[in-house]
Amino acid sequence: MQSHSEENYLKAIFELSGLGKNPVSTNALAKTLEAKAPSVTEMVKKLSEKGLVTYEKYQGCILTDKGSAMALQVIRKHRLWEVFLVKKLGMGWEEVHEIAEQLEHIRSEALINKLEVYLGFPKYDPHGEPIPDKHGHLEQIDLLRLCDVEVNSFATIKSVADDSEDFLKFLGEEGIFLGSVVHIIRLNPHDGSLKIKVNHQKSMYISRNTAEKIYVKTDE
């Protein structure tokens, strides 16, 4: 049984590694987890001793199959709880991440399986991220960042890569949600910002940083 801290590390490594495929540096982990580098190195070595990661000094760490399976179960719980909080308790998509961070450490597999059934086997969380099934299978979604969509194209927002309260509040205030249709009107070459129209109504400018965090499917 892993501690809450160990589960947080496994989840962070998985997410930083591009779905468990690439090595993750201790510096990247320290930044994500807001931890000191020596503490991160100590934890990574501990996870390595448990067979959950492989670690080489100066090369970073990568999850083993066992570590990846554990990370996916934490992610599964987190995303299912987010669906519950939004769909059943009526919370906003900007409110649920921190609460789900706590609920993801509940141990009962039976409870999580029943939660999935109760929710109707959802495929995606409120931010458009795929939910791993109980076997650890995670659907791969072929999407583009909004900043990579060609000018004069239309695209539908499918997910967001930032689930912080401030970012989601900003999107909500601008009327940008999952399913919104975006028309790319102009790209400003000097700073990468975009002029867009949302749902054929509201025109606005968004920064490149914002556009990098919004994932879309272009309309054929």
mmCIF file of the C-alpha atoms, coordinates in Angstrom:
data_MODEL
# 
_entry.id   MODEL 
# 
loop_
_atom_site.group_PDB 
_atom_site.id 
_atom_site.type_symbol 
_atom_site.label_atom_id 
_atom_site.label_alt_id 
_atom_site.label_comp_id 
_atom_site.label_asym_id 
_atom_site.label_entity_id 
_atom_site.label_seq_id 
_atom_site.pdbx_PDB_ins_code 
_atom_site.Cartn_x 
_atom_site.Cartn_y 
_atom_site.Cartn_z 
_atom_site.occupancy 
_atom_site.B_iso_or_equiv 
_atom_site.pdbx_formal_charge 
_atom_site.auth_seq_id 
_atom_site.auth_comp_id 
_atom_site.auth_asym_id 
_atom_site.auth_atom_id 
_atom_site.pdbx_PDB_model_num 
ATOM 1   C CA . MET A 1 1   ? 0.000   0.000  0.000   1.00 0.00 ? 1   MET A CA 1 
ATOM 2   C CA . GLN A 1 2   ? 1.402   3.374  -1.005  1.00 0.00 ? 2   GLN A CA 1 
ATOM 3   C CA . SER A 1 3   ? 1.283   6.555  1.054   1.00 0.00 ? 3   SER A CA 1 
ATOM 4   C CA . HIS A 1 4   ? -0.624  9.593  -0.199  1.00 0.00 ? 4   HIS A CA 1 
ATOM 5   C CA . SER A 1 5   ? 2.681   11.275 -0.980  1.00 0.00 ? 5   SER A CA 1 
ATOM 6   C CA . GLU A 1 6   ? 3.906   8.310  -3.007  1.00 0.00 ? 6   GLU A CA 1 
ATOM 7   C CA . GLU A 1 7   ? 0.655   8.250  -4.978  1.00 0.00 ? 7   GLU A CA 1 
ATOM 8   C CA . ASN A 1 8   ? 1.033   11.969 -5.704  1.00 0.00 ? 8   ASN A CA 1 
ATOM 9   C CA . TYR A 1 9   ? 4.532   11.345 -7.051  1.00 0.00 ? 9   TYR A CA 1 
ATOM 10  C CA . LEU A 1 10  ? 3.427   8.453  -9.250  1.00 0.00 ? 10  LEU A CA 1 
ATOM 11  C CA . LYS A 1 11  ? 0.592   10.519 -10.709 1.00 0.00 ? 11  LYS A CA 1 
ATOM 12  C CA . ALA A 1 12  ? 2.877   13.517 -11.320 1.00 0.00 ? 12  ALA A CA 1 
ATOM 13  C CA . ILE A 1 13  ? 5.525   11.374 -13.009 1.00 0.00 ? 13  ILE A CA 1 
ATOM 14  C CA . PHE A 1 14  ? 2.900   9.814  -15.263 1.00 0.00 ? 14  PHE A CA 1 
ATOM 15  C CA . GLU A 1 15  ? 1.449   13.167 -16.288 1.00 0.00 ? 15  GLU A CA 1 
ATOM 16  C CA . LEU A 1 16  ? 4.834   14.850 -16.800 1.00 0.00 ? 16  LEU A CA 1 
ATOM 17  C CA . SER A 1 17  ? 6.210   11.937 -18.794 1.00 0.00 ? 17  SER A CA 1 
ATOM 18  C CA . GLY A 1 18  ? 3.692   12.073 -21.623 1.00 0.00 ? 18  GLY A CA 1 
ATOM 19  C CA . LEU A 1 19  ? 1.552   9.157  -20.411 1.00 0.00 ? 19  LEU A CA 1 
ATOM 20  C CA . GLY A 1 20  ? 4.487   7.347  -18.847 1.00 0.00 ? 20  GLY A CA 1 
ATOM 21  C CA . LYS A 1 21  ? 6.691   7.260  -21.931 1.00 0.00 ? 21  LYS A CA 1 
ATOM 22  C CA . ASN A 1 22  ? 9.528   9.720  -21.252 1.00 0.00 ? 22  ASN A CA 1 
ATOM 23  C CA . PRO A 1 23  ? 11.962  10.273 -18.361 1.00 0.00 ? 23  PRO A CA 1 
ATOM 24  C CA . VAL A 1 24  ? 11.046  13.008 -15.890 1.00 0.00 ? 24  VAL A CA 1 
ATOM 25  C CA . SER A 1 25  ? 13.691  15.129 -14.186 1.00 0.00 ? 25  SER A CA 1 
ATOM 26  C CA . THR A 1 26  ? 13.707  15.685 -10.444 1.00 0.00 ? 26  THR A CA 1 
ATOM 27  C CA . ASN A 1 27  ? 13.632  19.433 -11.135 1.00 0.00 ? 27  ASN A CA 1 
ATOM 28  C CA . ALA A 1 28  ? 10.377  19.083 -13.094 1.00 0.00 ? 28  ALA A CA 1 
ATOM 29  C CA . LEU A 1 29  ? 8.894   17.016 -10.276 1.00 0.00 ? 29  LEU A CA 1 
ATOM 30  C CA . ALA A 1 30  ? 10.028  19.545 -7.678  1.00 0.00 ? 30  ALA A CA 1 
ATOM 31  C CA . LYS A 1 31  ? 8.348   22.371 -9.586  1.00 0.00 ? 31  LYS A CA 1 
ATOM 32  C CA . THR A 1 32  ? 5.090   20.466 -10.114 1.00 0.00 ? 32  THR A CA 1 
ATOM 33  C CA . LEU A 1 33  ? 4.836   19.210 -6.550  1.00 0.00 ? 33  LEU A CA 1 
ATOM 34  C CA . GLU A 1 34  ? 6.221   22.402 -5.001  1.00 0.00 ? 34  GLU A CA 1 
ATOM 35  C CA . ALA A 1 35  ? 8.846   20.381 -3.157  1.00 0.00 ? 35  ALA A CA 1 
ATOM 36  C CA . LYS A 1 36  ? 12.565  20.829 -2.526  1.00 0.00 ? 36  LYS A CA 1 
ATOM 37  C CA . ALA A 1 37  ? 14.915  18.993 -4.882  1.00 0.00 ? 37  ALA A CA 1 
ATOM 38  C CA . PRO A 1 38  ? 16.611  16.871 -2.157  1.00 0.00 ? 38  PRO A CA 1 
ATOM 39  C CA . SER A 1 39  ? 13.210  15.670 -0.917  1.00 0.00 ? 39  SER A CA 1 
ATOM 40  C CA . VAL A 1 40  ? 12.191  14.761 -4.466  1.00 0.00 ? 40  VAL A CA 1 
ATOM 41  C CA . THR A 1 41  ? 15.389  12.798 -5.044  1.00 0.00 ? 41  THR A CA 1 
ATOM 42  C CA . GLU A 1 42  ? 14.866  10.930 -1.786  1.00 0.00 ? 42  GLU A CA 1 
ATOM 43  C CA . MET A 1 43  ? 11.296  10.010 -2.711  1.00 0.00 ? 43  MET A CA 1 
ATOM 44  C CA . VAL A 1 44  ? 12.263  8.918  -6.236  1.00 0.00 ? 44  VAL A CA 1 
ATOM 45  C CA . LYS A 1 45  ? 14.931  6.628  -4.790  1.00 0.00 ? 45  LYS A CA 1 
ATOM 46  C CA . LYS A 1 46  ? 12.331  5.189  -2.408  1.00 0.00 ? 46  LYS A CA 1 
ATOM 47  C CA . LEU A 1 47  ? 9.942   4.529  -5.303  1.00 0.00 ? 47  LEU A CA 1 
ATOM 48  C CA . SER A 1 48  ? 12.804  2.924  -7.211  1.00 0.00 ? 48  SER A CA 1 
ATOM 49  C CA . GLU A 1 49  ? 13.519  0.567  -4.317  1.00 0.00 ? 49  GLU A CA 1 
ATOM 50  C CA . LYS A 1 50  ? 9.849   -0.460 -4.393  1.00 0.00 ? 50  LYS A CA 1 
ATOM 51  C CA . GLY A 1 51  ? 10.049  -1.232 -8.103  1.00 0.00 ? 51  GLY A CA 1 
ATOM 52  C CA . LEU A 1 52  ? 7.688   1.566  -9.084  1.00 0.00 ? 52  LEU A CA 1 
ATOM 53  C CA . VAL A 1 53  ? 10.172  3.699  -11.059 1.00 0.00 ? 53  VAL A CA 1 
ATOM 54  C CA . THR A 1 54  ? 13.547  3.311  -12.666 1.00 0.00 ? 54  THR A CA 1 
ATOM 55  C CA . TYR A 1 55  ? 15.902  6.126  -11.785 1.00 0.00 ? 55  TYR A CA 1 
ATOM 56  C CA . GLU A 1 56  ? 19.349  7.174  -12.958 1.00 0.00 ? 56  GLU A CA 1 
ATOM 57  C CA . LYS A 1 57  ? 21.132  10.208 -11.614 1.00 0.00 ? 57  LYS A CA 1 
ATOM 58  C CA . TYR A 1 58  ? 21.087  13.096 -14.127 1.00 0.00 ? 58  TYR A CA 1 
ATOM 59  C CA . GLN A 1 59  ? 18.802  11.027 -16.391 1.00 0.00 ? 59  GLN A CA 1 
ATOM 60  C CA . GLY A 1 60  ? 15.548  11.354 -14.456 1.00 0.00 ? 60  GLY A CA 1 
ATOM 61  C CA . CYS A 1 61  ? 13.006  8.677  -13.670 1.00 0.00 ? 61  CYS A CA 1 
ATOM 62  C CA . ILE A 1 62  ? 10.379  6.722  -15.550 1.00 0.00 ? 62  ILE A CA 1 
ATOM 63  C CA . LEU A 1 63  ? 7.559   4.562  -14.258 1.00 0.00 ? 63  LEU A CA 1 
ATOM 64  C CA . THR A 1 64  ? 7.757   0.797  -14.337 1.00 0.00 ? 64  THR A CA 1 
ATOM 65  C CA . ASP A 1 65  ? 4.699   -1.139 -15.485 1.00 0.00 ? 65  ASP A CA 1 
ATOM 66  C CA . LYS A 1 66  ? 3.731   -1.553 -11.829 1.00 0.00 ? 66  LYS A CA 1 
ATOM 67  C CA . GLY A 1 67  ? 4.193   2.148  -11.123 1.00 0.00 ? 67  GLY A CA 1 
ATOM 68  C CA . SER A 1 68  ? 2.242   3.131  -14.224 1.00 0.00 ? 68  SER A CA 1 
ATOM 69  C CA . ALA A 1 69  ? -0.666  0.877  -13.220 1.00 0.00 ? 69  ALA A CA 1 
ATOM 70  C CA . MET A 1 70  ? -0.779  2.484  -9.781  1.00 0.00 ? 70  MET A CA 1 
ATOM 71  C CA . ALA A 1 71  ? -0.621  5.993  -11.253 1.00 0.00 ? 71  ALA A CA 1 
ATOM 72  C CA . LEU A 1 72  ? -3.522  5.212  -13.574 1.00 0.00 ? 72  LEU A CA 1 
ATOM 73  C CA . GLN A 1 73  ? -5.666  4.024  -10.682 1.00 0.00 ? 73  GLN A CA 1 
ATOM 74  C CA . VAL A 1 74  ? -5.057  7.300  -8.812  1.00 0.00 ? 74  VAL A CA 1 
ATOM 75  C CA . ILE A 1 75  ? -5.911  9.264  -11.955 1.00 0.00 ? 75  ILE A CA 1 
ATOM 76  C CA . ARG A 1 76  ? -9.037  7.119  -12.454 1.00 0.00 ? 76  ARG A CA 1 
ATOM 77  C CA . LYS A 1 77  ? -10.279 7.905  -8.944  1.00 0.00 ? 77  LYS A CA 1 
ATOM 78  C CA . HIS A 1 78  ? -9.486  11.603 -9.298  1.00 0.00 ? 78  HIS A CA 1 
ATOM 79  C CA . ARG A 1 79  ? -11.390 11.989 -12.552 1.00 0.00 ? 79  ARG A CA 1 
ATOM 80  C CA . LEU A 1 80  ? -14.387 9.930  -11.461 1.00 0.00 ? 80  LEU A CA 1 
ATOM 81  C CA . TRP A 1 81  ? -14.728 12.049 -8.319  1.00 0.00 ? 81  TRP A CA 1 
ATOM 82  C CA . GLU A 1 82  ? -14.577 15.199 -10.441 1.00 0.00 ? 82  GLU A CA 1 
ATOM 83  C CA . VAL A 1 83  ? -17.476 13.883 -12.533 1.00 0.00 ? 83  VAL A CA 1 
ATOM 84  C CA . PHE A 1 84  ? -19.438 13.116 -9.364  1.00 0.00 ? 84  PHE A CA 1 
ATOM 85  C CA . LEU A 1 85  ? -18.835 16.578 -7.910  1.00 0.00 ? 85  LEU A CA 1 
ATOM 86  C CA . VAL A 1 86  ? -19.943 18.328 -11.105 1.00 0.00 ? 86  VAL A CA 1 
ATOM 87  C CA . LYS A 1 87  ? -22.758 16.055 -12.278 1.00 0.00 ? 87  LYS A CA 1 
ATOM 88  C CA . LYS A 1 88  ? -24.275 15.022 -8.966  1.00 0.00 ? 88  LYS A CA 1 
ATOM 89  C CA . LEU A 1 89  ? -23.420 17.863 -6.587  1.00 0.00 ? 89  LEU A CA 1 
ATOM 90  C CA . GLY A 1 90  ? -23.693 20.676 -9.133  1.00 0.00 ? 90  GLY A CA 1 
ATOM 91  C CA . MET A 1 91  ? -20.242 22.137 -8.513  1.00 0.00 ? 91  MET A CA 1 
ATOM 92  C CA . GLY A 1 92  ? -18.466 24.221 -11.145 1.00 0.00 ? 92  GLY A CA 1 
ATOM 93  C CA . TRP A 1 93  ? -15.628 22.691 -13.157 1.00 0.00 ? 93  TRP A CA 1 
ATOM 94  C CA . GLU A 1 94  ? -13.293 25.230 -11.563 1.00 0.00 ? 94  GLU A CA 1 
ATOM 95  C CA . GLU A 1 95  ? -14.154 24.060 -8.027  1.00 0.00 ? 95  GLU A CA 1 
ATOM 96  C CA . VAL A 1 96  ? -13.518 20.335 -8.094  1.00 0.00 ? 96  VAL A CA 1 
ATOM 97  C CA . HIS A 1 97  ? -9.800  19.727 -8.631  1.00 0.00 ? 97  HIS A CA 1 
ATOM 98  C CA . GLU A 1 98  ? -8.619  20.378 -5.082  1.00 0.00 ? 98  GLU A CA 1 
ATOM 99  C CA . ILE A 1 99  ? -11.423 18.279 -3.583  1.00 0.00 ? 99  ILE A CA 1 
ATOM 100 C CA . ALA A 1 100 ? -10.694 15.420 -5.981  1.00 0.00 ? 100 ALA A CA 1 
ATOM 101 C CA . GLU A 1 101 ? -7.029  15.628 -4.929  1.00 0.00 ? 101 GLU A CA 1 
ATOM 102 C CA . GLN A 1 102 ? -8.193  14.528 -1.488  1.00 0.00 ? 102 GLN A CA 1 
ATOM 103 C CA . LEU A 1 103 ? -10.745 11.949 -2.626  1.00 0.00 ? 103 LEU A CA 1 
ATOM 104 C CA . GLU A 1 104 ? -8.324  10.230 -5.026  1.00 0.00 ? 104 GLU A CA 1 
ATOM 105 C CA . HIS A 1 105 ? -6.570  8.571  -2.084  1.00 0.00 ? 105 HIS A CA 1 
ATOM 106 C CA . ILE A 1 106 ? -9.605  6.574  -0.958  1.00 0.00 ? 106 ILE A CA 1 
ATOM 107 C CA . ARG A 1 107 ? -8.487  2.943  -0.940  1.00 0.00 ? 107 ARG A CA 1 
ATOM 108 C CA . SER A 1 108 ? -11.707 1.037  -1.610  1.00 0.00 ? 108 SER A CA 1 
ATOM 109 C CA . GLU A 1 109 ? -11.663 -0.378 -5.130  1.00 0.00 ? 109 GLU A CA 1 
ATOM 110 C CA . ALA A 1 110 ? -15.234 -1.623 -4.647  1.00 0.00 ? 110 ALA A CA 1 
ATOM 111 C CA . LEU A 1 111 ? -16.411 1.912  -3.874  1.00 0.00 ? 111 LEU A CA 1 
ATOM 112 C CA . ILE A 1 112 ? -14.744 3.351  -6.972  1.00 0.00 ? 112 ILE A CA 1 
ATOM 113 C CA . ASN A 1 113 ? -16.200 0.637  -9.200  1.00 0.00 ? 113 ASN A CA 1 
ATOM 114 C CA . LYS A 1 114 ? -19.675 1.339  -7.800  1.00 0.00 ? 114 LYS A CA 1 
ATOM 115 C CA . LEU A 1 115 ? -19.111 5.070  -8.278  1.00 0.00 ? 115 LEU A CA 1 
ATOM 116 C CA . GLU A 1 116 ? -18.310 4.431  -11.937 1.00 0.00 ? 116 GLU A CA 1 
ATOM 117 C CA . VAL A 1 117 ? -21.521 2.427  -12.358 1.00 0.00 ? 117 VAL A CA 1 
ATOM 118 C CA . TYR A 1 118 ? -23.545 5.110  -10.545 1.00 0.00 ? 118 TYR A CA 1 
ATOM 119 C CA . LEU A 1 119 ? -22.179 7.773  -12.880 1.00 0.00 ? 119 LEU A CA 1 
ATOM 120 C CA . GLY A 1 120 ? -23.018 5.706  -15.963 1.00 0.00 ? 120 GLY A CA 1 
ATOM 121 C CA . PHE A 1 121 ? -19.460 4.765  -16.941 1.00 0.00 ? 121 PHE A CA 1 
ATOM 122 C CA . PRO A 1 122 ? -18.295 8.260  -17.968 1.00 0.00 ? 122 PRO A CA 1 
ATOM 123 C CA . LYS A 1 123 ? -15.490 8.383  -20.518 1.00 0.00 ? 123 LYS A CA 1 
ATOM 124 C CA . TYR A 1 124 ? -14.228 11.883 -19.733 1.00 0.00 ? 124 TYR A CA 1 
ATOM 125 C CA . ASP A 1 125 ? -13.898 14.127 -16.695 1.00 0.00 ? 125 ASP A CA 1 
ATOM 126 C CA . PRO A 1 126 ? -15.369 17.674 -16.573 1.00 0.00 ? 126 PRO A CA 1 
ATOM 127 C CA . HIS A 1 127 ? -12.167 19.053 -18.136 1.00 0.00 ? 127 HIS A CA 1 
ATOM 128 C CA . GLY A 1 128 ? -12.298 16.679 -21.101 1.00 0.00 ? 128 GLY A CA 1 
ATOM 129 C CA . GLU A 1 129 ? -9.584  14.300 -19.873 1.00 0.00 ? 129 GLU A CA 1 
ATOM 130 C CA . PRO A 1 130 ? -10.166 10.583 -20.526 1.00 0.00 ? 130 PRO A CA 1 
ATOM 131 C CA . ILE A 1 131 ? -10.920 8.407  -17.490 1.00 0.00 ? 131 ILE A CA 1 
ATOM 132 C CA . PRO A 1 132 ? -8.925  5.145  -17.229 1.00 0.00 ? 132 PRO A CA 1 
ATOM 133 C CA . ASP A 1 133 ? -11.108 2.071  -16.885 1.00 0.00 ? 133 ASP A CA 1 
ATOM 134 C CA . LYS A 1 134 ? -10.733 -0.377 -13.995 1.00 0.00 ? 134 LYS A CA 1 
ATOM 135 C CA . HIS A 1 135 ? -8.175  -2.341 -16.003 1.00 0.00 ? 135 HIS A CA 1 
ATOM 136 C CA . GLY A 1 136 ? -5.967  0.730  -16.405 1.00 0.00 ? 136 GLY A CA 1 
ATOM 137 C CA . HIS A 1 137 ? -6.733  1.326  -20.083 1.00 0.00 ? 137 HIS A CA 1 
ATOM 138 C CA . LEU A 1 138 ? -6.541  5.020  -20.984 1.00 0.00 ? 138 LEU A CA 1 
ATOM 139 C CA . GLU A 1 139 ? -8.042  6.165  -24.264 1.00 0.00 ? 139 GLU A CA 1 
ATOM 140 C CA . GLN A 1 140 ? -5.679  8.115  -26.484 1.00 0.00 ? 140 GLN A CA 1 
ATOM 141 C CA . ILE A 1 141 ? -7.251  11.266 -27.917 1.00 0.00 ? 141 ILE A CA 1 
ATOM 142 C CA . ASP A 1 142 ? -5.854  12.855 -31.067 1.00 0.00 ? 142 ASP A CA 1 
ATOM 143 C CA . LEU A 1 143 ? -6.317  16.569 -30.459 1.00 0.00 ? 143 LEU A CA 1 
ATOM 144 C CA . LEU A 1 144 ? -4.598  19.830 -31.406 1.00 0.00 ? 144 LEU A CA 1 
ATOM 145 C CA . ARG A 1 145 ? -3.649  22.724 -29.181 1.00 0.00 ? 145 ARG A CA 1 
ATOM 146 C CA . LEU A 1 146 ? -5.707  25.764 -30.079 1.00 0.00 ? 146 LEU A CA 1 
ATOM 147 C CA . CYS A 1 147 ? -2.502  27.680 -30.810 1.00 0.00 ? 147 CYS A CA 1 
ATOM 148 C CA . ASP A 1 148 ? -1.673  25.159 -33.581 1.00 0.00 ? 148 ASP A CA 1 
ATOM 149 C CA . VAL A 1 149 ? -4.955  25.534 -35.486 1.00 0.00 ? 149 VAL A CA 1 
ATOM 150 C CA . GLU A 1 150 ? -4.735  27.358 -38.804 1.00 0.00 ? 150 GLU A CA 1 
ATOM 151 C CA . VAL A 1 151 ? -6.182  30.858 -39.135 1.00 0.00 ? 151 VAL A CA 1 
ATOM 152 C CA . ASN A 1 152 ? -9.716  30.945 -40.582 1.00 0.00 ? 152 ASN A CA 1 
ATOM 153 C CA . SER A 1 153 ? -10.385 27.430 -39.295 1.00 0.00 ? 153 SER A CA 1 
ATOM 154 C CA . PHE A 1 154 ? -13.127 26.295 -36.911 1.00 0.00 ? 154 PHE A CA 1 
ATOM 155 C CA . ALA A 1 155 ? -12.484 23.970 -33.985 1.00 0.00 ? 155 ALA A CA 1 
ATOM 156 C CA . THR A 1 156 ? -14.452 22.466 -31.103 1.00 0.00 ? 156 THR A CA 1 
ATOM 157 C CA . ILE A 1 157 ? -12.971 22.564 -27.596 1.00 0.00 ? 157 ILE A CA 1 
ATOM 158 C CA . LYS A 1 158 ? -12.563 19.045 -26.221 1.00 0.00 ? 158 LYS A CA 1 
ATOM 159 C CA . SER A 1 159 ? -10.314 19.417 -23.176 1.00 0.00 ? 159 SER A CA 1 
ATOM 160 C CA . VAL A 1 160 ? -8.150  21.812 -21.171 1.00 0.00 ? 160 VAL A CA 1 
ATOM 161 C CA . ALA A 1 161 ? -4.694  21.062 -19.820 1.00 0.00 ? 161 ALA A CA 1 
ATOM 162 C CA . ASP A 1 162 ? -4.941  23.420 -16.848 1.00 0.00 ? 162 ASP A CA 1 
ATOM 163 C CA . ASP A 1 163 ? -7.550  22.661 -14.201 1.00 0.00 ? 163 ASP A CA 1 
ATOM 164 C CA . SER A 1 164 ? -6.557  25.438 -11.812 1.00 0.00 ? 164 SER A CA 1 
ATOM 165 C CA . GLU A 1 165 ? -9.387  27.542 -10.432 1.00 0.00 ? 165 GLU A CA 1 
ATOM 166 C CA . ASP A 1 166 ? -8.083  30.821 -11.871 1.00 0.00 ? 166 ASP A CA 1 
ATOM 167 C CA . PHE A 1 167 ? -7.706  29.451 -15.397 1.00 0.00 ? 167 PHE A CA 1 
ATOM 168 C CA . LEU A 1 168 ? -11.121 27.785 -15.473 1.00 0.00 ? 168 LEU A CA 1 
ATOM 169 C CA . LYS A 1 169 ? -12.800 30.850 -13.992 1.00 0.00 ? 169 LYS A CA 1 
ATOM 170 C CA . PHE A 1 170 ? -11.243 32.949 -16.739 1.00 0.00 ? 170 PHE A CA 1 
ATOM 171 C CA . LEU A 1 171 ? -12.544 30.608 -19.430 1.00 0.00 ? 171 LEU A CA 1 
ATOM 172 C CA . GLY A 1 172 ? -15.988 30.534 -17.861 1.00 0.00 ? 172 GLY A CA 1 
ATOM 173 C CA . GLU A 1 173 ? -16.175 34.314 -17.660 1.00 0.00 ? 173 GLU A CA 1 
ATOM 174 C CA . GLU A 1 174 ? -15.336 34.477 -21.360 1.00 0.00 ? 174 GLU A CA 1 
ATOM 175 C CA . GLY A 1 175 ? -17.976 31.871 -22.224 1.00 0.00 ? 175 GLY A CA 1 
ATOM 176 C CA . ILE A 1 176 ? -15.408 29.242 -23.177 1.00 0.00 ? 176 ILE A CA 1 
ATOM 177 C CA . PHE A 1 177 ? -16.400 25.693 -22.210 1.00 0.00 ? 177 PHE A CA 1 
ATOM 178 C CA . LEU A 1 178 ? -16.051 22.151 -23.486 1.00 0.00 ? 178 LEU A CA 1 
ATOM 179 C CA . GLY A 1 179 ? -18.028 21.922 -26.685 1.00 0.00 ? 179 GLY A CA 1 
ATOM 180 C CA . SER A 1 180 ? -17.597 25.589 -27.564 1.00 0.00 ? 180 SER A CA 1 
ATOM 181 C CA . VAL A 1 181 ? -16.912 26.226 -31.246 1.00 0.00 ? 181 VAL A CA 1 
ATOM 182 C CA . VAL A 1 182 ? -13.984 28.551 -31.864 1.00 0.00 ? 182 VAL A CA 1 
ATOM 183 C CA . HIS A 1 183 ? -13.222 30.429 -35.081 1.00 0.00 ? 183 HIS A CA 1 
ATOM 184 C CA . ILE A 1 184 ? -9.560  31.426 -35.401 1.00 0.00 ? 184 ILE A CA 1 
ATOM 185 C CA . ILE A 1 185 ? -9.706  34.927 -36.857 1.00 0.00 ? 185 ILE A CA 1 
ATOM 186 C CA . ARG A 1 186 ? -6.150  36.212 -36.534 1.00 0.00 ? 186 ARG A CA 1 
ATOM 187 C CA . LEU A 1 187 ? -2.717  35.225 -35.237 1.00 0.00 ? 187 LEU A CA 1 
ATOM 188 C CA . ASN A 1 188 ? -0.527  38.028 -33.939 1.00 0.00 ? 188 ASN A CA 1 
ATOM 189 C CA . PRO A 1 189 ? 3.033   37.083 -35.004 1.00 0.00 ? 189 PRO A CA 1 
ATOM 190 C CA . HIS A 1 190 ? 4.794   39.297 -32.444 1.00 0.00 ? 190 HIS A CA 1 
ATOM 191 C CA . ASP A 1 191 ? 3.438   37.502 -29.365 1.00 0.00 ? 191 ASP A CA 1 
ATOM 192 C CA . GLY A 1 192 ? 1.491   34.487 -30.633 1.00 0.00 ? 192 GLY A CA 1 
ATOM 193 C CA . SER A 1 193 ? -1.829  35.753 -29.258 1.00 0.00 ? 193 SER A CA 1 
ATOM 194 C CA . LEU A 1 194 ? -5.012  34.846 -31.098 1.00 0.00 ? 194 LEU A CA 1 
ATOM 195 C CA . LYS A 1 195 ? -8.157  36.711 -32.009 1.00 0.00 ? 195 LYS A CA 1 
ATOM 196 C CA . ILE A 1 196 ? -11.008 34.227 -31.840 1.00 0.00 ? 196 ILE A CA 1 
ATOM 197 C CA . LYS A 1 197 ? -14.785 34.141 -32.043 1.00 0.00 ? 197 LYS A CA 1 
ATOM 198 C CA . VAL A 1 198 ? -16.592 31.788 -29.667 1.00 0.00 ? 198 VAL A CA 1 
ATOM 199 C CA . ASN A 1 199 ? -19.828 30.048 -30.693 1.00 0.00 ? 199 ASN A CA 1 
ATOM 200 C CA . HIS A 1 200 ? -20.226 32.422 -33.656 1.00 0.00 ? 200 HIS A CA 1 
ATOM 201 C CA . GLN A 1 201 ? -20.922 35.302 -31.262 1.00 0.00 ? 201 GLN A CA 1 
ATOM 202 C CA . LYS A 1 202 ? -18.251 36.774 -29.027 1.00 0.00 ? 202 LYS A CA 1 
ATOM 203 C CA . SER A 1 203 ? -14.866 37.938 -30.384 1.00 0.00 ? 203 SER A CA 1 
ATOM 204 C CA . MET A 1 204 ? -11.873 38.242 -28.068 1.00 0.00 ? 204 MET A CA 1 
ATOM 205 C CA . TYR A 1 205 ? -8.106  38.025 -27.837 1.00 0.00 ? 205 TYR A CA 1 
ATOM 206 C CA . ILE A 1 206 ? -6.411  35.261 -25.877 1.00 0.00 ? 206 ILE A CA 1 
ATOM 207 C CA . SER A 1 207 ? -2.716  34.857 -25.115 1.00 0.00 ? 207 SER A CA 1 
ATOM 208 C CA . ARG A 1 208 ? -0.572  32.120 -26.596 1.00 0.00 ? 208 ARG A CA 1 
ATOM 209 C CA . ASN A 1 209 ? -0.147  30.710 -23.097 1.00 0.00 ? 209 ASN A CA 1 
ATOM 210 C CA . THR A 1 210 ? -3.916  30.290 -22.834 1.00 0.00 ? 210 THR A CA 1 
ATOM 211 C CA . ALA A 1 211 ? -4.199  28.832 -26.341 1.00 0.00 ? 211 ALA A CA 1 
ATOM 212 C CA . GLU A 1 212 ? -1.516  26.258 -25.507 1.00 0.00 ? 212 GLU A CA 1 
ATOM 213 C CA . LYS A 1 213 ? -3.706  24.884 -22.711 1.00 0.00 ? 213 LYS A CA 1 
ATOM 214 C CA . ILE A 1 214 ? -6.869  24.434 -24.772 1.00 0.00 ? 214 ILE A CA 1 
ATOM 215 C CA . TYR A 1 215 ? -7.178  21.256 -26.842 1.00 0.00 ? 215 TYR A CA 1 
ATOM 216 C CA . VAL A 1 216 ? -9.523  21.050 -29.781 1.00 0.00 ? 216 VAL A CA 1 
ATOM 217 C CA . LYS A 1 217 ? -10.737 18.954 -32.662 1.00 0.00 ? 217 LYS A CA 1 
ATOM 218 C CA . THR A 1 218 ? -10.855 20.811 -35.932 1.00 0.00 ? 218 THR A CA 1 
ATOM 219 C CA . ASP A 1 219 ? -14.124 20.790 -37.822 1.00 0.00 ? 219 ASP A CA 1 
ATOM 220 C CA . GLU A 1 220 ? -13.809 18.905 -41.086 1.00 0.00 ? 220 GLU A CA 1 
# 
